Structures are given as C-alpha cells and as structure tokens.
Amino acid sequence: MSLPAFGGKAFAMSEGEQKLSREERLAAKLRENLRRRKAQARAMGDDHTGQDALPKPAEDG
C-alpha cells in the first residue's frame, strides 16, 4: 500500500482560484478579513469599547 506524495489540501483549490495571481488572492483574503473584523466590532457594540483601554493617568494639578 503506497501513500500519495502530497496530502489533502494541496489540490483542493477550485479552478477559478488557481487562475488568480498571488496578489489577487492576498487582496481577497485581506478584504474578507476586514469584513469579518468589522462585523465582529459591530456585534460587540459600543458598550464594550472602553473596557480594554488603559486608564487615563490622574492629573496632578
């Protein structure tokens, strides 16, 4: 019994994806990531905006 030289995902890309250049693939992934992050930020809402921020230093006056 012999195993194939290359495993699973090496040939899983569709024909349309194979024709895209590296720059086009990267640009598409960046756009997808940006949309996902914006959706996550909208889902969190404004009520969580300041919780992770550092506290402002007290002013000595």
Secondary structure by P-SEA (a helix, b strand, c coil): cccccccccccccccccccccaaaaaaaaaaaaaaaaaaaaaaaccccccccccccccccc
